[in-house]
Amino acid sequence: MRYLCTLNDGVETDMITALLENNGIPVFKRRLEMGDYLNIYMGMSIYGVRIYVPAKFYRQANQILSTISKTNQSEIVDEEFTGFIKKENSKRRIKVWVIIAFIVVPTVFFLILTRITG
């Protein structure tokens, strides 16, 4: 396996891996840092994903990625899809903050209460 690129986790990774797999290139994704745990726990990761492909497909995969980067983004993704992506990312962020609030606030309250009561 050869390292191909590092992407943001989410839609970008799904689009690139689908494009590579549709061209017959097997893809191995490895999330960085604690990305696997965060993806399971919160449905997203902030650390990114490294994409690996078999050595014999590396040149073809690299050509596909370079073609994408040279192509104008507006030709690939229309404005509605971009708006949808932003909306979904916003929903995920809200969910993460709600989860953090339900875990952190009661924990801090409990710690303060135990110190006061001694």
N, CA, C and O atoms as a MOPAC input file, in Angstrom:
PM7 MOZYME 1SCF
protein

 N      0.85000 1    -1.18200 1     0.00000 1
 C      0.00000 1     0.00000 1     0.00000 1
 C      0.89100 1     1.24000 1     0.00000 1
 O      1.91900 1     1.30000 1     0.67500 1
 N      0.45800 1     2.21800 1    -0.77900 1
 C      1.18400 1     3.48200 1    -0.84500 1
 C      0.27300 1     4.60900 1    -0.42100 1
 O     -0.91700 1     4.62300 1    -0.73700 1
 N      0.84300 1     5.55100 1     0.29800 1
 C      0.11500 1     6.73800 1     0.73900 1
 C     -0.23100 1     7.58800 1    -0.48200 1
 O      0.63300 1     7.86600 1    -1.31400 1
 N     -1.49200 1     7.99800 1    -0.58700 1
 C     -1.93300 1     8.81900 1    -1.70700 1
 C     -2.16400 1    10.26800 1    -1.28600 1
 O     -1.61000 1    11.18300 1    -1.89600 1
 N     -2.97800 1    10.48700 1    -0.24800 1
 C     -3.27800 1    11.85600 1     0.17500 1
 C     -3.94400 1    11.85100 1     1.55200 1
 O     -4.32100 1    10.80000 1     2.07100 1
 N     -4.07900 1    13.03400 1     2.12600 1
 C     -4.81000 1    13.22400 1     3.37200 1
 C     -5.99200 1    14.13600 1     3.07800 1
 O     -5.83700 1    15.18200 1     2.44900 1
 N     -7.17100 1    13.73600 1     3.53600 1
 C     -8.39900 1    14.48300 1     3.26400 1
 C     -9.11100 1    14.79800 1     4.56500 1
 O     -8.84300 1    14.18400 1     5.59800 1
 N    -10.02700 1    15.76600 1     4.50800 1
 C    -10.92200 1    16.00100 1     5.63200 1
 C    -11.88300 1    14.82500 1     5.71900 1
 O    -12.25900 1    14.24500 1     4.70100 1
 N    -12.27100 1    14.48200 1     6.91700 1
 C    -13.21700 1    13.39000 1     7.09300 1
 C    -14.60400 1    13.85800 1     6.67300 1
 O    -14.95700 1    15.01700 1     6.89200 1
 N    -15.37700 1    12.99100 1     6.08600 1
 C    -16.73900 1    13.33300 1     5.71800 1
 C    -16.99900 1    13.18800 1     4.23900 1
 O    -16.55100 1    12.23300 1     3.60500 1
 N    -17.72800 1    14.14700 1     3.69400 1
 C    -18.18300 1    14.07400 1     2.31500 1
 C    -17.01000 1    14.05100 1     1.33800 1
 O    -17.03500 1    13.30900 1     0.35700 1
 N    -15.98900 1    14.85800 1     1.60200 1
 C    -14.83300 1    14.89600 1     0.70800 1
 C    -14.19000 1    13.51700 1     0.58500 1
 O    -13.88100 1    13.06900 1    -0.51900 1
 N    -13.99400 1    12.85900 1     1.69700 1
 C    -13.40600 1    11.52100 1     1.68900 1
 C    -14.30600 1    10.53500 1     0.95500 1
 O    -13.83000 1     9.72600 1     0.15900 1
 N    -15.60100 1    10.60500 1     1.22400 1
 C    -16.54100 1     9.69900 1     0.55800 1
 C    -16.54100 1     9.89500 1    -0.95100 1
 O    -16.60700 1     8.92200 1    -1.70300 1
 N    -16.46900 1    11.13500 1    -1.39800 1
 C    -16.48300 1    11.41100 1    -2.83200 1
 C    -15.21000 1    10.90000 1    -3.50800 1
 O    -15.27700 1    10.28500 1    -4.57200 1
 N    -14.06200 1    11.14900 1    -2.90200 1
 C    -12.79400 1    10.72600 1    -3.49900 1
 C    -12.68000 1     9.20500 1    -3.51100 1
 O    -12.28000 1     8.61900 1    -4.51700 1
 N    -13.03100 1     8.56400 1    -2.39800 1
 C    -12.92800 1     7.10200 1    -2.36600 1
 C    -13.91400 1     6.46800 1    -3.34600 1
 O    -13.58300 1     5.47200 1    -3.98800 1
 N    -15.10900 1     7.02300 1    -3.47000 1
 C    -16.08000 1     6.49200 1    -4.44100 1
 C    -15.55800 1     6.64900 1    -5.86800 1
 O    -15.72000 1     5.75000 1    -6.69300 1
 N    -14.93600 1     7.78200 1    -6.15700 1
 C    -14.38400 1     8.01100 1    -7.48400 1
 C    -13.27200 1     7.00700 1    -7.79300 1
 O    -13.21700 1     6.44800 1    -8.88900 1
 N    -12.39400 1     6.78800 1    -6.82600 1
 C    -11.31000 1     5.82900 1    -7.03600 1
 C    -11.84700 1     4.41100 1    -7.19300 1
 O    -11.41200 1     3.67200 1    -8.07600 1
 N    -12.78900 1     4.03400 1    -6.33600 1
 C    -13.34600 1     2.67600 1    -6.41000 1
 C    -14.12700 1     2.45700 1    -7.70400 1
 O    -14.12000 1     1.35500 1    -8.25400 1
 N    -14.80200 1     3.50000 1    -8.19400 1
 C    -15.51700 1     3.38700 1    -9.47400 1
 C    -14.55700 1     3.19100 1   -10.64000 1
 O    -14.94400 1     2.67400 1   -11.68800 1
 N    -13.31000 1     3.60300 1   -10.46000 1
 C    -12.28200 1     3.39800 1   -11.47900 1
 C    -11.49500 1     2.10800 1   -11.23200 1
 O    -10.44700 1     1.89800 1   -11.84400 1
 N    -11.98300 1     1.25700 1   -10.35600 1
 C    -11.36300 1    -0.04200 1   -10.10700 1
 C    -10.14300 1    -0.00100 1    -9.21600 1
 O     -9.32800 1    -0.92300 1    -9.24500 1
 N     -9.99800 1     1.05400 1    -8.41800 1
 C     -8.83900 1     1.18900 1    -7.53200 1
 C     -9.28400 1     0.90700 1    -6.10300 1
 O    -10.11600 1     1.63800 1    -5.56400 1
 N     -8.74400 1    -0.14300 1    -5.47500 1
 C     -9.07500 1    -0.40900 1    -4.07700 1
 C     -8.50500 1     0.69800 1    -3.17800 1
 O     -7.40800 1     1.20100 1    -3.41800 1
 N     -9.25900 1     1.06200 1    -2.15400 1
 C     -8.86700 1     2.16300 1    -1.27200 1
 C     -8.85300 1     1.67400 1     0.16600 1
 O     -9.74400 1     0.94200 1     0.59800 1
 N     -7.81900 1     2.09400 1     0.90900 1
 C     -7.73900 1     1.83500 1     2.33900 1
 C     -7.71600 1     3.19000 1     3.03700 1
 O     -6.86000 1     4.02500 1     2.74800 1
 N     -8.66400 1     3.41200 1     3.96400 1
 C     -8.73300 1     4.67600 1     4.69300 1
 C     -8.23700 1     4.45600 1     6.12000 1
 O     -8.58700 1     3.47000 1     6.76800 1
 N     -7.41800 1     5.39100 1     6.59500 1
 C     -6.94100 1     5.34100 1     7.97700 1
 C     -7.15000 1     6.71100 1     8.59800 1
 O     -6.55400 1     7.69900 1     8.16900 1
 N     -8.00000 1     6.75900 1     9.60700 1
 C     -8.26000 1     8.02700 1    10.29300 1
 C     -7.08000 1     8.36900 1    11.19300 1
 O     -6.46000 1     7.48300 1    11.78100 1
 N     -6.78000 1     9.64400 1    11.29500 1
 C     -5.65100 1    10.11600 1    12.08800 1
 C     -6.04300 1    10.29100 1    13.55100 1
 O     -7.21100 1    10.48400 1    13.89100 1
 N     -5.03200 1    10.21700 1    14.39500 1
 C     -5.18100 1    10.43100 1    15.84100 1
 C     -6.28200 1     9.52500 1    16.40900 1
 O     -6.23700 1     8.30700 1    16.23000 1
 N     -7.25100 1    10.10700 1    17.08200 1
 C     -8.37100 1     9.36100 1    17.66400 1
 C     -9.58300 1     9.39800 1    16.75200 1
 O    -10.71600 1     9.29800 1    17.22300 1
 N     -9.36100 1     9.54000 1    15.46200 1
 C    -10.44700 1     9.70300 1    14.50100 1
 C    -11.43400 1     8.56000 1    14.48000 1
 O    -12.63400 1     8.79300 1    14.33200 1
 N    -10.96200 1     7.31200 1    14.62500 1
 C    -11.87900 1     6.16800 1    14.63000 1
 C    -12.84000 1     6.24300 1    15.81000 1
 O    -14.04000 1     6.00900 1    15.65900 1
 N    -12.30700 1     6.57100 1    16.98400 1
 C    -13.15500 1     6.64100 1    18.17900 1
 C    -14.14300 1     7.79600 1    18.08100 1
 O    -15.31300 1     7.64800 1    18.43100 1
 N    -13.66700 1     8.95600 1    17.59900 1
 C    -14.56300 1    10.09500 1    17.45400 1
 C    -15.64400 1     9.82100 1    16.42400 1
 O    -16.78900 1    10.23700 1    16.60000 1
 N    -15.29500 1     9.13100 1    15.36000 1
 C    -16.28000 1     8.80800 1    14.33300 1
 C    -17.36500 1     7.88500 1    14.88600 1
 O    -18.54200 1     8.04200 1    14.56300 1
 N    -16.97100 1     6.93200 1    15.71200 1
 C    -17.94500 1     6.03400 1    16.33300 1
 C    -18.78900 1     6.78800 1    17.35400 1
 O    -20.00900 1     6.63200 1    17.38900 1
 N    -18.14600 1     7.60100 1    18.18300 1
 C    -18.81600 1     8.26700 1    19.28800 1
 C    -19.69800 1     9.42900 1    18.82900 1
 O    -20.83000 1     9.57600 1    19.28900 1
 N    -19.16100 1    10.26700 1    17.90300 1
 C    -19.88600 1    11.47200 1    17.51600 1
 C    -20.31700 1    11.49700 1    16.05200 1
 O    -21.01300 1    12.42200 1    15.63200 1
 N    -19.91600 1    10.49800 1    15.27000 1
 C    -20.30700 1    10.47500 1    13.87000 1
 C    -19.44400 1    11.33400 1    12.97700 1
 O    -19.75500 1    11.51100 1    11.79900 1
 N    -18.36000 1    11.87400 1    13.51900 1
 C    -17.44700 1    12.69700 1    12.74000 1
 C    -16.09800 1    12.76400 1    13.43800 1
 O    -15.97500 1    12.44500 1    14.62100 1
 N    -15.10200 1    13.17900 1    12.69100 1
 C    -13.76900 1    13.32900 1    13.24900 1
 C    -13.17400 1    14.62300 1    12.73000 1
 O    -13.42700 1    15.01000 1    11.58900 1
 N    -12.38500 1    15.29400 1    13.55500 1
 C    -11.75900 1    16.54800 1    13.14000 1
 C    -10.32500 1    16.34800 1    12.67400 1
 O     -9.67100 1    17.30500 1    12.25900 1
 N     -9.83400 1    15.12900 1    12.73700 1
 C     -8.41800 1    14.88500 1    12.48300 1
 C     -8.06500 1    14.57400 1    11.03800 1
 O     -6.90300 1    14.73300 1    10.66200 1
 N     -8.98500 1    14.14700 1    10.22600 1
 C     -8.68900 1    13.84300 1     8.83500 1
 C     -8.47600 1    12.36500 1     8.58900 1
 O     -8.44500 1    11.55700 1     9.51700 1
 N     -8.32800 1    12.02500 1     7.30100 1
 C     -8.19100 1    10.63200 1     6.88400 1
 C     -7.05200 1    10.53500 1     5.88400 1
 O     -6.94700 1    11.34800 1     4.96600 1
 N     -6.20700 1     9.54100 1     6.06700 1
 C     -5.16900 1     9.25900 1     5.08300 1
 C     -5.68500 1     8.18000 1     4.14700 1
 O     -6.26200 1     7.18400 1     4.58300 1
 N     -5.47200 1     8.39000 1     2.85700 1
 C     -5.91900 1     7.45600 1     1.83600 1
 C     -4.70600 1     6.70600 1     1.29700 1
 O     -3.70200 1     7.30800 1     0.91700 1
 N     -4.82100 1     5.38100 1     1.27200 1
 C     -3.77100 1     4.52100 1     0.72800 1
 C     -4.36000 1     3.69200 1    -0.41400 1
 O     -5.53200 1     3.31700 1    -0.38500 1
 N     -3.53000 1     3.41300 1    -1.41700 1
 C     -3.92700 1     2.55300 1    -2.54000 1
 C     -2.81400 1     1.53700 1    -2.78000 1
 O     -1.66600 1     1.79800 1    -2.41900 1
 N     -3.12300 1     0.38300 1    -3.38200 1
 C     -2.06900 1    -0.56900 1    -3.72200 1
 C     -1.04200 1     0.08000 1    -4.66100 1
 O     -1.38800 1     0.92800 1    -5.48300 1
 N      0.21400 1    -0.33000 1    -4.52700 1
 C      1.30200 1     0.28300 1    -5.29200 1
 C      1.05500 1     0.24200 1    -6.79800 1
 O      1.39500 1     1.18800 1    -7.50900 1
 N      0.46600 1    -0.84900 1    -7.28800 1
 C      0.26200 1    -0.95700 1    -8.73900 1
 C     -0.80500 1     0.01100 1    -9.26000 1
 O     -0.85900 1     0.26500 1   -10.46400 1
 N     -1.65700 1     0.55700 1    -8.37800 1
 C     -2.68300 1     1.51300 1    -8.78200 1
 C     -2.30300 1     2.95700 1    -8.44600 1
 O     -3.06700 1     3.88300 1    -8.72200 1
 N     -1.12400 1     3.14800 1    -7.85100 1
 C     -0.75100 1     4.47900 1    -7.36100 1
 C     -0.73100 1     5.52200 1    -8.47800 1
 O     -1.30000 1     6.60200 1    -8.31800 1
 N     -0.09900 1     5.22500 1    -9.58100 1
 C      0.02000 1     6.19000 1   -10.68300 1
 C     -1.36000 1     6.57900 1   -11.21600 1
 O     -1.62300 1     7.75900 1   -11.44800 1
 N     -2.23500 1     5.60100 1   -11.41100 1
 C     -3.58200 1     5.87400 1   -11.91700 1
 C     -4.36800 1     6.72800 1   -10.92300 1
 O     -5.04600 1     7.67800 1   -11.31500 1
 N     -4.27700 1     6.38800 1    -9.63900 1
 C     -4.99400 1     7.15100 1    -8.61200 1
 C     -4.47000 1     8.58300 1    -8.53700 1
 O     -5.24800 1     9.52600 1    -8.39300 1
 N     -3.17400 1     8.74000 1    -8.63500 1
 C     -2.56700 1    10.06900 1    -8.59000 1
 C     -3.02100 1    10.90900 1    -9.78300 1
 O     -3.25700 1    12.10900 1    -9.63900 1
 N     -3.14500 1    10.29200 1   -10.95800 1
 C     -3.62800 1    11.01200 1   -12.14100 1
 C     -5.07500 1    11.45800 1   -11.95400 1
 O     -5.44200 1    12.56700 1   -12.34400 1
 N     -5.88600 1    10.60200 1   -11.36400 1
 C     -7.29100 1    10.95700 1   -11.11500 1
 C     -7.37200 1    12.14800 1   -10.17100 1
 O     -8.14300 1    13.07800 1   -10.40400 1
 N     -6.56900 1    12.12200 1    -9.09600 1
 C     -6.58400 1    13.24000 1    -8.14000 1
 C     -6.06700 1    14.52000 1    -8.77400 1
 O     -6.61000 1    15.59400 1    -8.51500 1
 N     -5.04100 1    14.43300 1    -9.58800 1
 C     -4.51700 1    15.64800 1   -10.22400 1
 C     -5.52200 1    16.20900 1   -11.22400 1
 O     -5.60300 1    17.42600 1   -11.39500 1
 N     -6.28600 1    15.35100 1   -11.88400 1
 C     -7.33300 1    15.81400 1   -12.79600 1
 C     -8.41000 1    16.56800 1   -12.02600 1
 O     -8.91100 1    17.59300 1   -12.48600 1
 N     -8.76000 1    16.05600 1   -10.85800 1
 C     -9.77400 1    16.71300 1   -10.02900 1
 C     -9.28600 1    18.07600 1    -9.57600 1
 O    -10.04000 1    19.04700 1    -9.62600 1
 N     -8.03400 1    18.16700 1    -9.13200 1
 C     -7.52900 1    19.43700 1    -8.62100 1
 C     -7.38200 1    20.46900 1    -9.72600 1
 O     -7.45500 1    21.66700 1    -9.44900 1
 N     -7.17700 1    20.04400 1   -10.97400 1
 C     -7.05600 1    20.98300 1   -12.08600 1
 C     -8.41600 1    21.44800 1   -12.58600 1
 O     -8.53300 1    22.53100 1   -13.15900 1
 N     -9.43600 1    20.63900 1   -12.37200 1
 C    -10.77200 1    20.97200 1   -12.83900 1
 C    -11.37700 1    22.03200 1   -11.92600 1
 O    -11.15000 1    22.02700 1   -10.71600 1
 N    -12.12100 1    22.90600 1   -12.49900 1
 C    -12.79100 1    23.94700 1   -11.72100 1
 C    -13.79700 1    23.30200 1   -10.78000 1
 O    -14.59900 1    22.46900 1   -11.20300 1
 N    -13.76100 1    23.68100 1    -9.50800 1
 C    -14.64600 1    23.08600 1    -8.50800 1
 C    -16.12100 1    23.26200 1    -8.86600 1
 O    -16.93000 1    22.37900 1    -8.58200 1
 N    -16.48100 1    24.37700 1    -9.47900 1
 C    -17.88500 1    24.61500 1    -9.79400 1
 C    -18.39300 1    23.64200 1   -10.85700 1
 O    -19.59900 1    23.42200 1   -10.96500 1
 N    -17.49700 1    23.06500 1   -11.63300 1
 C    -17.92200 1    22.08700 1   -12.62000 1
 C    -18.22300 1    20.74400 1   -11.97600 1
 O    -19.02800 1    19.97200 1   -12.49500 1
 N    -17.58500 1    20.46200 1   -10.85300 1
 C    -17.76900 1    19.17600 1   -10.18400 1
 C    -18.95500 1    19.20900 1    -9.23000 1
 O    -19.80000 1    18.31400 1    -9.25100 1
 N    -19.01700 1    20.22700 1    -8.40700 1
 C    -20.03300 1    20.30400 1    -7.36400 1
 C    -20.87700 1    21.55100 1    -7.59000 1
 O    -20.34500 1    22.65900 1    -7.64900 1
 N    -22.18000 1    21.37900 1    -7.71700 1
 C    -23.03600 1    22.53900 1    -7.92000 1
 C    -23.33500 1    23.23000 1    -6.59200 1
 O    -23.02000 1    22.69800 1    -5.52700 1
 N    -23.93200 1    24.39300 1    -6.65500 1
 C    -24.15900 1    25.20200 1    -5.46300 1
 C    -25.12300 1    24.54800 1    -4.48300 1
 O    -24.95700 1    24.69600 1    -3.27200 1
 N    -26.12100 1    23.83200 1    -4.97500 1
 C    -27.07300 1    23.17600 1    -4.08100 1
 C    -26.38000 1    22.12200 1    -3.22600 1
 O    -26.63800 1    22.00800 1    -2.02800 1
 N    -25.50200 1    21.35600 1    -3.85500 1
 C    -24.79300 1    20.32000 1    -3.11900 1
 C    -23.85800 1    20.93800 1    -2.08800 1
 O    -23.73400 1    20.42700 1    -0.97500 1
 N    -23.20100 1    22.03200 1    -2.45300 1
 C    -22.31900 1    22.73200 1    -1.51800 1
 C    -23.12100 1    23.23500 1    -0.32500 1
 O    -22.67400 1    23.12500 1     0.81700 1
 N    -24.30900 1    23.79100 1    -0.58500 1
 C    -25.17600 1    24.24900 1     0.50500 1
 C    -25.60600 1    23.10300 1     1.39300 1
 O    -25.66600 1    23.24600 1     2.61400 1
 N    -25.90700 1    21.96400 1     0.78800 1
 C    -26.28900 1    20.78200 1     1.55800 1
 C    -25.15000 1    20.33300 1     2.46500 1
 O    -25.37600 1    19.99500 1     3.62700 1
 N    -23.92900 1    20.32800 1     1.94100 1
 C    -22.76200 1    19.92300 1     2.72400 1
 C    -22.57900 1    20.85900 1     3.92000 1
 O    -22.34500 1    20.39700 1     5.03700 1
 N    -22.68200 1    22.16100 1     3.69300 1
 C    -22.52600 1    23.12300 1     4.78600 1
 C    -23.60500 1    22.92500 1     5.84500 1
 O    -23.33000 1    23.00800 1     7.04200 1
 N    -24.83100 1    22.66300 1     5.40300 1
 C    -25.93700 1    22.45600 1     6.33200 1
 C    -25.70600 1    21.20200 1     7.18400 1
 O    -25.93300 1    21.21800 1     8.39400 1
 N    -25.25600 1    20.12100 1     6.54800 1
 C    -24.99600 1    18.88000 1     7.27900 1
 C    -23.83900 1    19.05500 1     8.27100 1
 O    -23.90600 1    18.55000 1     9.39100 1
 N    -22.79200 1    19.75900 1     7.87100 1
 C    -21.67000 1    20.01100 1     8.77600 1
 C    -22.10900 1    20.85200 1     9.96600 1
 O    -21.64700 1    20.64300 1    11.08800 1
 N    -23.00300 1    21.80300 1     9.71600 1
 C    -23.52800 1    22.62900 1    10.79900 1
 C    -24.33200 1    21.78500 1    11.78700 1
 O    -24.21800 1    21.96100 1    13.00000 1
 N    -25.14500 1    20.87000 1    11.26100 1
 C    -25.92300 1    19.97700 1    12.12900 1
 C    -25.00200 1    19.11000 1    12.97900 1
 O    -25.26400 1    18.90300 1    14.16400 1
 N    -23.92700 1    18.60500 1    12.38300 1
 C    -22.98300 1    17.77200 1    13.12600 1
 C    -22.32400 1    18.55500 1    14.24900 1
 O    -22.16700 1    18.04600 1    15.35900 1
 N    -21.93700 1    19.79300 1    13.96100 1
 C    -21.30400 1    20.61600 1    14.99600 1
 C    -22.25500 1    20.85600 1    16.16300 1
 O    -21.85100 1    20.80000 1    17.32500 1
 N    -23.51600 1    21.12300 1    15.84900 1
 C    -24.50600 1    21.34700 1    16.90800 1
 C    -24.65100 1    20.08700 1    17.75500 1
 O    -24.70500 1    20.17400 1    18.98100 1
 N    -24.71500 1    18.91800 1    17.12100 1
 C    -24.82200 1    17.66400 1    17.86000 1
 C    -23.62700 1    17.46200 1    18.77500 1
 O    -23.78700 1    17.02700 1    19.91600 1
 N    -22.43600 1    17.77300 1    18.29000 1
 C    -21.22600 1    17.61600 1    19.09800 1
 C    -21.28300 1    18.52200 1    20.31500 1
 O    -20.96500 1    18.08300 1    21.42100 1
 N    -21.68100 1    19.77500 1    20.13800 1
 C    -21.75300 1    20.69600 1    21.26600 1
 C    -22.83300 1    20.29400 1    22.27000 1
 O    -22.65900 1    20.47600 1    23.47500 1
 N    -23.93300 1    19.75400 1    21.78500 1
 C    -24.98200 1    19.28200 1    22.69800 1
 C    -24.46200 1    18.11100 1    23.52800 1
 O    -24.68400 1    18.05200 1    24.73800 1
 N    -23.77000 1    17.18300 1    22.87300 1
 C    -23.19600 1    16.04000 1    23.59400 1
 C    -22.18300 1    16.51800 1    24.62900 1
 O    -22.18500 1    16.05000 1    25.76700 1
 N    -21.32700 1    17.44300 1    24.23600 1
 C    -20.33900 1    17.98000 1    25.17300 1
 C    -21.02800 1    18.65400 1    26.34900 1
 O    -20.61000 1    18.48200 1    27.49500 1
 N    -22.07900 1    19.41900 1    26.07700 1
 C    -22.79800 1    20.11100 1    27.14700 1
 C    -23.42200 1    19.12800 1    28.13300 1
 O    -23.41100 1    19.37000 1    29.34000 1
 N    -23.96500 1    18.02100 1    27.62900 1
 C    -24.59300 1    17.04900 1    28.51500 1
 C    -23.57300 1    16.23700 1    29.30400 1
 O    -23.92000 1    15.64700 1    30.32700 1
 N    -22.35000 1    16.19500 1    28.85900 1
 C    -21.32200 1    15.45000 1    29.59000 1
 C    -20.52300 1    16.36400 1    30.50900 1
 O    -20.30900 1    16.03900 1    31.67600 1
 N    -20.08800 1    17.48600 1    29.99900 1
 C    -19.19400 1    18.37100 1    30.74500 1
 C    -19.91900 1    19.11200 1    31.86100 1
 O    -19.43200 1    19.14700 1    32.99100 1
 N    -21.05800 1    19.69900 1    31.56800 1
 C    -21.75500 1    20.51200 1    32.56700 1
 C    -22.13600 1    19.69800 1    33.80300 1
 O    -21.84900 1    20.14000 1    34.91600 1
 N    -22.76700 1    18.53100 1    33.66300 1
 C    -23.07600 1    17.75500 1    34.87400 1
 C    -21.81600 1    17.29500 1    35.62200 1
 O    -21.81700 1    17.22700 1    36.85100 1
 N    -20.76300 1    16.98400 1    34.90000 1
 C    -19.51800 1    16.54900 1    35.53800 1
 C    -18.92500 1    17.68100 1    36.36000 1
 O    -18.52800 1    17.46000 1    37.50400 1
 N    -18.85400 1    18.87600 1    35.81200 1
 C    -18.32700 1    20.03500 1    36.53900 1
 C    -19.21600 1    20.33200 1    37.74100 1
 O    -18.71400 1    20.60500 1    38.83200 1
 N    -20.52900 1    20.28200 1    37.55000 1
 C    -21.45100 1    20.52200 1    38.65800 1
 C    -21.23200 1    19.49800 1    39.77300 1
 O    -21.20700 1    19.85700 1    40.95000 1
 N    -21.07600 1    18.24000 1    39.40700 1
 C    -20.83500 1    17.19200 1    40.40200 1
 C    -19.51900 1    17.42700 1    41.14500 1
 O    -19.46300 1    17.27400 1    42.36500 1
 N    -18.48200 1    17.78800 1    40.43300 1
 C    -17.18400 1    18.04000 1    41.07600 1
 C    -17.24600 1    19.22300 1    42.03000 1
 O    -16.67300 1    19.17400 1    43.11900 1
 N    -17.93200 1    20.27500 1    41.63300 1
 C    -18.08700 1    21.42800 1    42.52800 1
 C    -18.90600 1    21.04700 1    43.74300 1
 O    -18.56700 1    21.42800 1    44.86300 1
 N    -19.96900 1    20.30700 1    43.54000 1
 C    -20.83000 1    19.88600 1    44.65200 1
 C    -20.07100 1    19.00800 1    45.64300 1
 O    -20.23600 1    19.16300 1    46.85300 1
 N    -19.24500 1    18.09100 1    45.14900 1
 C    -18.47300 1    17.22300 1    46.05100 1
 C    -17.41900 1    18.00300 1    46.81600 1
 O    -17.12600 1    17.65900 1    47.96100 1
 N    -16.84500 1    19.03000 1    46.23500 1
 C    -15.85800 1    19.85900 1    46.95100 1
 C    -16.53100 1    20.68700 1    48.02700 1
 O    -15.97800 1    20.86200 1    49.11200 1
 N    -17.72000 1    21.19800 1    47.73900 1
 C    -18.43600 1    22.02200 1    48.70900 1
 C    -18.86400 1    21.19100 1    49.90500 1
 O    -18.69800 1    21.60700 1    51.05100 1
 N    -19.41600 1    20.00900 1    49.63500 1
 C    -19.91800 1    19.16600 1    50.72900 1
 C    -18.79300 1    18.41800 1    51.42000 1
 O    -18.97300 1    17.90900 1    52.52600 1
 N    -17.64300 1    18.34800 1    50.78500 1
 C    -16.42400 1    17.93200 1    51.36700 1
 C    -16.13900 1    16.54700 1    51.60300 1
 O    -15.06800 1    16.21600 1    52.11200 1

